């Protein structure tokens, strides 16, 4: 999936530092995902809420924060629209919510205008004038964000915990994937490194991107 408006994530975790790892993990997972239907998301994120108009709400940090995105399944785009606390979330009508303040391409002002325009035509049909404009805008925005708002790979252990949380998985169930239960404890306490076999199993069975599992820790 092509994830757009990454700046929102960075600005949020700069204000709420403890959300940084989980937001990085979510981003890496989403950018590697192939979601063609809402059911694909529910299969990986049991706690996610599917709303109308192709919107999805992801729970972050044990449901402390809510991340709202709009998805274009045909183009494989994810548009980040909102992240906040439960109180913030309760104060908006998420089904009508539209971004009002994102900014940039050469300058921050250009970026903001591009984001605002893409939001308006995000669901434009393919092979139409607006659809072609959306294609171009998404490429320009993605290039700018990769240069100015890069999101580094997360901590592998936190990536595993995040996936367990999203799938309501127990340590016993995890042990069936990576080996003995004692190994789970050793890995979580960082006394044992992930082996190539463990990384392969975690990627294949839990859909954790390789990029999130091979970072030094």
Secondary structure, DSSP 8 states (H G I E B T S, - for coil): -EEE-THHHHHHHHHSGGGHHHHHHHHHHHHH---SSHHHHHHH-TT-EE-STTEEEEEETTTTEEEEEEEETTTTEEEEEEEEEHHHHHTS-TTT--------SSSHHHHHHHHHHHHHTTT--TTSHHHHHHHHHHHHHHHHHHHHS------HHHHHHHHHHHTT--HHHHHHHHS-HHHHHHHHTTSS---HHHHHHHHHHH---HHHHSS--
